[in-house]
Amino acid sequence: MSSSASADAIVLGAGPAGAAAAFQLASAGRRVILLEQQEAPGLANPCGGGMAASVQRWFPFDLTPAVDQVIRRVRFTWALEDPVTAELPGDAPFWIVRRRVLDVFLSARAQEAGAELRCSASAEAVGREGGLWHVRLAGGETLRAPALVVAEGSGSRHATALGLGPQRPRYASTISVELDCPVAEPDTARFEFGLVQHGFCWAFPRQGGTSIGVGTFIGQQPADADVVLNALLPSLGLAADAGRRRQGRLRIWDGHHPLHRQGVVVAGDAASLCDPFLAEGLRPALMSGCRAGEAVDRWLAGDGEALAGYSLRMRQDWGESMAWGKRIAQVFYRLPRVGYQLGIKRPTAPQRIAQILSGEMGYGDIAQRVIKRLLFQRG
Ligand SMILES: Cc1cc2nc3c(=O)[nH]c(=O)nc-3n(C[C@H](O)[C@H](O)[C@H](O)COP(=O)(O)OP(=O)(O)OC[C@H]3O[C@@H](n4cnc5c(N)ncnc54)[C@H](O)[C@@H]3O)c2cc1C
């Protein structure tokens, strides 16, 4: 390490992607500073918390202390009717996590491995000089390191400026509500497709409550979010106006782009990895965070191809599936009623959906058949 460097690597953002990257780097013996602008990780990150249990494979420690609920069944409806239920196979459950718990849990593992977590530390300006990244914090202090991981989430200030990921990111818009209430079916996650134009709503049970939300994937803010929630909440036995509604924006996958430059990589939402069909962002955040950490460690050890290898692996293992997910989303959300009838109401669909949600299958495995069916068999 250069004598003026504060660390081997600086990680911007202690969400799932940043904490996973910091853990990998610290475990490899690197000096890491993990910066989080909030007072604590996960304090204000709106999220339904649904996540395939298969993410466990990327971590050497048990993730279940951060798991709030295990989902065994997924129910789809069209305008609150016409239900389709998919039983998730016993070995591939879907977890619900609380973000405050998950983000703190992962950051704590990174700290135990040796990472330095700095909260209330917002990275305001980033630049490279003399072979080192210079990160200026809100208080004026400047940190320096040869490597940088940008994991700032969907509101990333630095990814685009550093030429990482898409230069014109595409966003889904969300409205979410967290409700503390009795939960009738604690092991069932719900997806409702018929109420939202160009998107869907979800209701994910957790201990002592439900996370509810509306996501729109084509166009801007759903103008009818209040109308949608006023219909959805009573169907769950809740008051139509219950809870505080929070707006959010989510960078969604929109093409293959380099996720690295000299000494820097981008991971998670900041890299626009979120699934453009079902808004799954936690799994790619954890996958990319772990791989970004591994790649930066190898780069610091002198492997000049390591960061390009990271971009390539993320393209192969995630981007290829998302390219199909984007095509499915474009067709499905333009013809949602047809999509529901021909895509979700098929006898084999519940099994396929369970495999997608559990991470066992990618969109590429089903896409060509689904798109042909949606385009050519409308009737
Ligand atoms: C309403 C909603 C519901 C969702 N539900 C689900 C779901 O059920 N399942 C799923 O898989 N995905 C879901 N997602 C997507 C998921 O939340 C994201 O994909 C995931 O949080 C991405 O993780 P990340 O670490 O990349 O970014 P984030 O979780 O956004 O973390 C980034 C962190 O960086 C910090 N930060 C940002 N800028 C700076 C800076 N300059 N300096 C220091 N710190 C900084 C932020 O404070 C934040 O803590 C949902 C998203 C929304 C909006």
The ligand as a Tripos MOL2 file, in Angstrom:
@<TRIPOS>MOLECULE
LIG
   53    58     1     0     0
SMALL
NO_CHARGES

@<TRIPOS>ATOM
      1 C1        -39.9380   -0.5000   -2.2970 C.3       1 LIG1
      2 C2        -38.8740   -1.4910   -2.6890 C.ar      1 LIG1
      3 C3        -39.0680   -2.8430   -2.4590 C.ar      1 LIG1
      4 C4        -38.0960   -3.7790   -2.8160 C.ar      1 LIG1
      5 N1        -38.3010   -5.1030   -2.5490 N.ar      1 LIG1
      6 C5        -37.3590   -6.0080   -2.8860 C.ar      1 LIG1
      7 C6        -37.5360   -7.3880   -2.5860 C.ar      1 LIG1
      8 O1        -38.5310   -7.7960   -1.9640 O.2       1 LIG1
      9 N2        -36.5760   -8.2610   -2.9760 N.ar      1 LIG1
     10 C7        -35.4490   -7.8550   -3.6300 C.ar      1 LIG1
     11 O2        -34.6120   -8.6940   -3.9820 O.2       1 LIG1
     12 N3        -35.2360   -6.5430   -3.9020 N.ar      1 LIG1
     13 C8        -36.1550   -5.6210   -3.5370 C.ar      1 LIG1
     14 N4        -35.9350   -4.3000   -3.7990 N.ar      1 LIG1
     15 C9        -34.6510   -3.9090   -4.3950 C.3       1 LIG1
     16 C10       -33.5430   -3.9040   -3.3230 C.3       1 LIG1
     17 O3        -33.9570   -3.1390   -2.2070 O.3       1 LIG1
     18 C11       -32.2590   -3.3190   -3.8860 C.3       1 LIG1
     19 O4        -31.9670   -3.9410   -5.1230 O.3       1 LIG1
     20 C12       -31.0910   -3.5110   -2.9220 C.3       1 LIG1
     21 O5        -31.2990   -2.7370   -1.7770 O.3       1 LIG1
     22 C13       -29.7620   -3.1320   -3.5710 C.3       1 LIG1
     23 O6        -28.7280   -3.1910   -2.6140 O.3       1 LIG1
     24 P1        -27.4790   -2.1950   -2.7420 P.3       1 LIG1
     25 O7        -26.5330   -2.5700   -1.6490 O.co2     1 LIG1
     26 O8        -26.9970   -2.1780   -4.1210 O.co2     1 LIG1
     27 O9        -28.0640   -0.7370   -2.4960 O.3       1 LIG1
     28 P2        -28.7960   -0.1060   -1.2160 P.3       1 LIG1
     29 O10       -29.5210   -1.1440   -0.4620 O.co2     1 LIG1
     30 O11       -29.5530    1.0710   -1.7130 O.co2     1 LIG1
     31 O12       -27.5820    0.3850   -0.3090 O.3       1 LIG1
     32 C14       -26.7820    1.4730   -0.6720 C.3       1 LIG1
     33 C15       -26.2570    2.1150    0.6070 C.3       1 LIG1
     34 O13       -25.3040    3.1220    0.2570 O.3       1 LIG1
     35 C16       -25.5000    4.2520    1.0600 C.3       1 LIG1
     36 N5        -24.9350    5.3830    0.3070 N.ar      1 LIG1
     37 C17       -25.4120    5.8980   -0.8610 C.ar      1 LIG1
     38 N6        -24.6210    6.8850   -1.3060 N.ar      1 LIG1
     39 C18       -23.6110    6.9950   -0.4020 C.ar      1 LIG1
     40 C19       -22.4710    7.8490   -0.3190 C.ar      1 LIG1
     41 N7        -22.1950    8.7470   -1.2800 N.pl3     1 LIG1
     42 N8        -21.6580    7.7230    0.7600 N.ar      1 LIG1
     43 C20       -21.9080    6.8000    1.7320 C.ar      1 LIG1
     44 N9        -22.9790    5.9560    1.6890 N.ar      1 LIG1
     45 C21       -23.8080    6.0520    0.6280 C.ar      1 LIG1
     46 C22       -27.0040    4.3060    1.2610 C.3       1 LIG1
     47 O14       -27.3460    5.0600    2.4160 O.3       1 LIG1
     48 C23       -27.3590    2.8190    1.3940 C.3       1 LIG1
     49 O15       -27.3100    2.3680    2.7270 O.3       1 LIG1
     50 C24       -36.8960   -3.3400   -3.4430 C.ar      1 LIG1
     51 C25       -36.6810   -1.9740   -3.6600 C.ar      1 LIG1
     52 C26       -37.6560   -1.0520   -3.2930 C.ar      1 LIG1
     53 C27       -37.4070    0.4270   -3.5360 C.3       1 LIG1
@<TRIPOS>BOND
     1     1     2 1
     2     2     3 ar
     3     2    52 ar
     4     3     4 ar
     5     4     5 ar
     6     4    50 ar
     7     5     6 ar
     8     6     7 ar
     9     6    13 1
    10     7     8 2
    11     7     9 ar
    12     9    10 ar
    13    10    11 2
    14    10    12 ar
    15    12    13 ar
    16    13    14 ar
    17    14    15 1
    18    14    50 ar
    19    15    16 1
    20    16    17 1
    21    16    18 1
    22    18    19 1
    23    18    20 1
    24    20    21 1
    25    20    22 1
    26    22    23 1
    27    23    24 1
    28    24    25 2
    29    24    26 1
    30    24    27 1
    31    27    28 1
    32    28    29 2
    33    28    30 1
    34    28    31 1
    35    31    32 1
    36    32    33 1
    37    33    34 1
    38    33    48 1
    39    34    35 1
    40    35    36 1
    41    35    46 1
    42    36    37 ar
    43    36    45 ar
    44    37    38 ar
    45    38    39 ar
    46    39    40 ar
    47    39    45 ar
    48    40    41 1
    49    40    42 ar
    50    42    43 ar
    51    43    44 ar
    52    44    45 ar
    53    46    47 1
    54    46    48 1
    55    48    49 1
    56    50    51 ar
    57    51    52 ar
    58    52    53 1
@<TRIPOS>SUBSTRUCTURE
     1 LIG1         1 GROUP 0 **** ****
